[in-house]
């Protein structure tokens, strides 16, 4: 599985494509060649990311990724863009199955060298987020020994509270670094936008390649955010109210929201990482033999870098290696339900890319983010009935409620953060803006059923997340994806599972969601019907 990247060879290949004769008769072969060369660049970047995420304290690997983004990626992007521009007059001659995934690539906005240099600087500087994140050490501020992460699920409320405050205190220590970096990235993005002829970064970001594939506009996003406020927040509050009643407390604190229902410390019955992966293989076998086989093949590559409870915390992340046909993940499995769901989610991404098939273009392995996030969320939902080995029969219903709480919570947070970023990127400067205060102001409009009294200063750090720094506005897609995934509570047939996991971007994203029976941009009537169904499921879980 060894891969050697020689930028001089790849560069020469791209330069040849820029000058070779191109007609409608040979545009398909041209696109295959371009796709192969772009895959080589991406593969090298993905390996650098893998080294960075699996060895976060290693400054040299982090610097290698930063240097690549600044030095190679900028030139590669310019050459690839030049080749893509040549395809545009011959686009109609491409195979029909390719067009849905290539349309945003071929017709994306083209920028001059000055803009591209600024965007390369943004890409390089944004990697500093991981350096700050990895510098956070979760310890008790009074010097007491112990790791707060280990006792978040304690049945003792005082232990949970102390751990929660210690974690927020640790994150608050680097808040100033996050703010400085975010404002510097905002400035660079604004400069790039204005250089490209836009008034603000918001205008440019909404026409960038990442968002150009969306089949909806900003007005539909705003409607979706309002639907979350109006319909999803009350559902989430129902779960939190139910939890508060079981705890016999008038309001639910943040440290109450991280334990099992009724004050039970819901711990997984399989604490070891490899045993967990073994059992996950059995779960997948019950869902689809093809899914289980793909998992086994991917696992053999030894690229599932899952940290255990005694290892430092790692956020869930992963990426594709298009040349070698493998995917890698990194996450933290700590014998708690949330960490199991995250593991299943990240594994779901790897299975999706693998089942799309090696005969597809590199870019076909990256469907629109909405569908790409739906697939692993779908896996989280359909896995639930088969997680008895992890939770035990007695607590499987609790697990279903915890996943529903997780899904609704993600929908609320991502909608909030989308609104946060619209406010931020509509401004030319952030010099006089308190980002924490803005987050708390918006949080008041997205009630979650958790009482933050006396903790607002600490919770002001919650706007900080990987997506906000690395890929602005990557988030509302989770709302659309969970909306679709939560249509699937119950069993799914193996053929349905295989079809969903093997689908690439072979149609418009809107049509792909229509095929799932879940509108991509539901109107209020559709959304209310979905809420009614989720509410009935919620009642069955809380009264059974």
N, C-alpha and C positions, 0 to 999 in steps of 0.2 A: 504493500500500500504506500510505498515511498513515493514522494512527489518532489521533484526538483524544479524550482521556478527560476528561469533565466530571463530577466526583464529585457535584456538586449535582443534575445530571440523573439520574444512576444512583441516587443516594440516594432521590430522589423516586419513581422507578419502583418501588423496593423497598418504600417506605412505602405506595404504592398497593396493592401486592400483599398487604400485611399487613392491609388493611382491605376489599378487594374481596370480594364474596360468593364462596364456594368450595363446590362440591358435587362429587360423583363424576362428574357430567355434564361439568363444565368443568375437572377437575383436570389433564387432559392439556395443555390450552391454558395453564393456570396454570404448569405445570412448564416448558413451552417458554419462557414469558416470564421465569421465574426463572432458567432456564439461560442465556438471552441476557444478562441483567443481570450474573449472576455471571461470565460469560465476559469482559465488559467490564472488570470489576475485575481479573481474572486477567491479561488482556492487558496492562493498564497495569503491573502488577507485573512481568510477564515482560520488558517493554521496559526497565524500570528495572534488572532483573537483567542483561540483555544489556549495558547501558551500564556496569554495575559490573564485569562479568567481562572485557569487552573493553578497558576503560580502568582497570585496577585501582589505578593510582597517583593517580587523580582523586578527591580527598576529597569533592568536592561531589556527585558522582553516587552515591557510597557513602552520603552523608548523606541524599540524596533517597530512597533505598531504605529506609533506617532510619526516616526520618520517615513515609514511607507506611505502613510496617508498624505504627508506633506510633499514627498519627493516623487513617488511613483504614481500614486493614485491620480494626482492632478494631470500629469501628462497622459496617463492611460485614458482618463475620462475625456480629454480633448480629442484623442485619436478615435476613441469609440464613438463619440458624438459626431465626429466628421464622417465616419463610415455610416452611421445611422442616417445622417442627412442625405446621403447618396441613395438610400433605399426609398426615400419618400416618393419620388416620381414613379417608382415601380411597385409600390406597396400592393396594389390590386393583384399582382401576379404571384404573390406569395401563397402558400397553401392556406386554405380557409381555417384549418385547425390552429394555425400559428397566429392569426391576426388578432384575436382578443388579447393575447399577452404581449404582442409586439406593438400594438397601436400606441400605448403610452410611451414606449421606448423610442419609436421612430418619430412621433410627432411631439415629443416633449419640447419645452422651451430651450432655445439655444442661446448661450450667453457668451460674451466676449472674454478675452483672457483675463482682464482685470477682475471680472465677477467670479470667474472660475478660481482664481487665486484666493479670493476672499473665502469662497466656499470650501476650498481645500484647507485653509487656515481654521475654519470652523470645525471641519472634520477632525483635524489633528488635535486642536485644543480641547475638543469635547471628550477625548480619551482621559483627560485629567480628572473627570468625574469619578472614574473607577479608583484612581489613586487616593482621592479624598475619602471615598466610601470605604476603601480597604484599610484606611488609617484609623477608623473608628474601633475602639476597644471597649467592649461592654464589661465594665467593672462597676462596683459600687463606689460612689464618690467619697464615702467616708473611709475607704481603704479596707473594708471588710472583704475577706476572701470569698470566692465563689463567682459563678457566671450567672448573671440575671436571666440569660436565655434558657438556662436549664430549669428554672422554677416558675416560668410564666404560667404553667398550668397547675400550679400547686392548689390543693383544696383549701388552703389557708389564705383568706382574703388579704391579710396583712402582708404575707410573703409575696403574693401577686402584686400588690400595690407597690411595695418597695422595689421589686424587680422592674415593674413598668416605669416607675420614676427614674430608676437608674439607667434604663435603656434610652429614655428620652433625653436625660441629662448628657449621656455620651454623644448622642447625635447632635445635641445643641452645641457641643464644644467645637464642631466643625461647621456650624451654620454660617459663620462669616466667610469661610472659604467657599462654600457653595454659592452664597450670594454674589461674591466677587466674580467667580467664574461664570455664573449665569448672566450677570450684567455685561461682562466682556463678550460672551458669545452673542448676546442680544445686540450689542453694538456692531459686531462684525456682520451679523445677519442683516441688520438695518442698512449698513454701508453697502452690502452686496445688493440688497433690494433697490436702493436708490440709484446705484450704479447701473442697474438693469432697467431703470425707468419706472419703478414702482414707488408709491408714496411711503409705504411702510413694509416691514417684514411680513406682516399678516397677508398683504396682497400677494407677495411673491411666494410665500409658503403654500398658499392655496392653489398656486399654479405650478408647483414643483412636480418633479416626476413622481415622488412618493404619493402625492394626493391627486395627480392628474388622472389616475385610473379609477377614481371614485365615480360612481354613477349617480352622484347626487351633489347638491351645492350647499353652500354655507347656510342658506335659509332652512333647508331640510335638517341640517345638523342642529340648528337652534331649536327647531320643533322637537327633535329627539331629546334634547336636553330638558325641554319643558315637560315632555312626557315622563322622563325619569323623575323630575321633581314632583309631578302631580300624581303619578301612579306607582313608581318603584319605591320611592322613599317611604310611603305608608306601609308597603309590604315588608320592607326591612324593619320598620318600627314594630310591626306585629311580632316578628321573631324576637326582637330585643325585649318587647314587653312580656312575651311568654317566658323568656329566660329570666327576667327580673322577678316574675311571679314565683318561679321555681326556686329562686334564690331568696325569696321573701325580703326583697329590697325595693324601696319605692322607685329608685332610678338605677339605671345600669351604668356602671363606671367602665372606663376602657379596660381595666384589668379583669373585670367580670366577663368581658366579651371574648376572652381568649381561652376560656375553659369549656369543658363539656357542659351540656345542659344539666340543670338541677344541681350545679356545684360539683358534679363528678369530674374528676381529672381523667378525661378520655384519652388514654394512651394506646398506641398501637401495640398489638400483640406480637409483632415481628420487629424487633429493634435493629437487627443487623442489616446493613446495606445490601450485601450480596444475597442474603436470604429473601430480602424484600424484592429484589429484581427477579429472583427465581419464582416467587409467588406471583409477581406481576405477569410473568410469562404464562402461568396457568390461567390467570384471569383473562388474558388476551385469547388464549386457546378456546375458552368458553364463548367468546364473542365472535371469533373468526379464525379458522386454521391458518388462513393466509396472513392475517395480522400477527399471529403468534410466530409463524415462520420468519416473517420479516423482522420481527423483534429479535429473534435468535440470531439471525444473520448480522444485524446491526450491532448487537451486543458483542459478538465475536471480535469486532474491530477494537474492542477495549477503549471506546471513546465516550463511555458513560461515566463521566468524572463526578460521581456523587459523593459528597463529603458526609461523614457520619457525625453523630452527636458529639463526639470528642474532638472534632475538627473545627477550625474557624468557620464562621458563617459564610456561605456563598449565596448570592442571589441566583434565582433560576434564569438560565440563559442557554442558548444553543445556536448552532448555525450549520449550514450545509457545506459539504466538500464536493463540488460538482464533478471534478475530474476523477476522483477515486470513488465517487458514488456513495459516500458515507455521510453521516451527520454526527455531530458531537453535542453533548449537553454538559452543563455543570449546574449543580444545585446542592441544597443542604437537606439531608434527611435526618430528622431529630426525634423520631418516635412520636410525632404529633400529627393529627389529621391534616392540618394545613400543609405540612411538608410532603405528605403522601399525595395530596391533590396536585401540588406543584410538580412533583416527580412525574405523575401520570401525564400532566399537561405537556411537559417538555419532551417526554418520550413520544407523545402523540405527534409533535412536530416532526420528529425523526422518521416515524412510520409513514407519515403523509408524504414527505419528500421521497422516501424510498419507493413507495408504492406507485408514485406517479410514473416511474419507469425510466430506465436508462436510454430508451429510444427517443425521449423527448428532449427538446432544447433546454439548455441551462435555464433560460428565463421561464420556461413552462413549469419549472419546479418552484416558482415563486408566484402563486396566484395572488390576487388582490388580498390585502391584509385582512379584510373582513372574513373572507373564506378561510384564509390561512389560520386565523385564530379560532374560527368556528370548529374546525376539525378536532384540535386537542380538547376544546371545551366539550364537544360532543362525546369524546372518549371519557372525560371525567364523569359525565352524566350516565352513560350506558354501562360504565364499570361498576357503578354503585351496588347493584344487586349481587355482585360477585365478590365483594370485599369482606366476606364473613371471616376469612382467615386473619384479616387485619383488625377487625373491630369485635368479632364475636357476634353471634346471632342476636344477643341481648341488646347490643348497642348499634346495630345496623341502621335502625330508624333514626337514631341520633346523628349518624354519619350523613344520612340524606338531608337532614335539616341543616347540618353544618355546611354542606356543599351549597345548598340553596342560599344560606346566609352569605357564604363567600361570593357566589355569583351576583347576588343583588348588591352586595357591598362594592364589588368591582364596578358594576354598572354606575352606581352613584358616584364613586370616586373619579372614574374616568370622565363622566359628564361634567363634574365639577372642574376637573383639571383642564378640560377642553375650553370651558368658559374662562378659566384663569388665564390660559394662554391667549385666548382671543383678546382679552383686556391688555395683556402684556405686550403682545406683538402688534397691536394697533397703535402703540406709542412709539415715538421716535427715540425717546430716551427714558431710562429708568432711574436716573440720578436721584429723583425725589420720591421714588416709590418704595414703600416698605412691603416687600413680597410676602412676608409672614402675615402682616396685617390684612393684605388683600385676600390671602387664602382664608383667613378666619372670617372675613366679611362674607365671602362667598359660601363658606361652610354653613353659615347661619341659614342660607336658603336651600340647603340640602340636608334636612334633618335625618339623622340616622338612628335615633333612639338611644344614643349614648350621651351621657352627661359629662361634659368637659369642664365643669365648674372648678375654678382654681388651677386649671391646667392649660389654659389657653396659650400662655407664653411658650410652654413646652411643645404643645401640639402645632404651633405655628411652623414647625419644621416639616410638616407632612406634605407640603407641596413638592418637596425634593424627591425626584425619582429619575431613573435612568432615561426614560423616554423624553422627559422635559428637556434634558440636556442634549441627548444624542439625536433624537428624531421628533422634533416638535409636532404636535397634533397627532402622533401615533398614540391613540388611546380611545377615541370615540368608537373605533372599530370593535373594541371589546364589548361595547354596549350592543352593537348590532349582532355580534357573534353570540353573545350570551342569550340575546332575544331568540335567536334561531335554535341554539343548543337546548334551551329549556323547553322546547316543544317535544323533546325526546325522552321525558321521564318514563321509564319502563323499558321493555326489551326492544332491541333492534335485531333484525334478521341478518345473518352473515352476509348475504348478498348486498343488503343495504349498506352494511359497514364497509365492505370492500369497495363499493361504488363511490362512497363518500371519500374514502381515503385515497383512492387512485385518481381522483379527478384533478386535472390541471385547469388552467384558465382557458377553457374551450368555448366560452360564451361570455357575454357581458356579466358582470358581477350581479347585477340586478336579476338577470335571468337565472343565474346559478342559485340564488336564494329563493326565487319563485319555485324552482324545482324541489327545494327542501320543504316547501309549504310554509315558508316564513318570509313575508315581504321584507325587502331590505330597508325600505322607508315606510313603515306602517302608518296609516292615518290613525286618528284618535280612536275610531271605532274598532279597528283591528287591534290596537294596543290594549284597549279596555277588555276585549275578549281574551287576550293573552293573560292579562292581569287576573281576570276572573278565574281562568283555569289554574294559574299558579296559586291563587288564593285558596281555591278548593283543595289543591294538593297540600298546601300549608295547613289547612284545618285538619286534614286526615293525619298529618304527621304530629300535630300538637294535641289531638284528642284521642289518638289510637292507643 
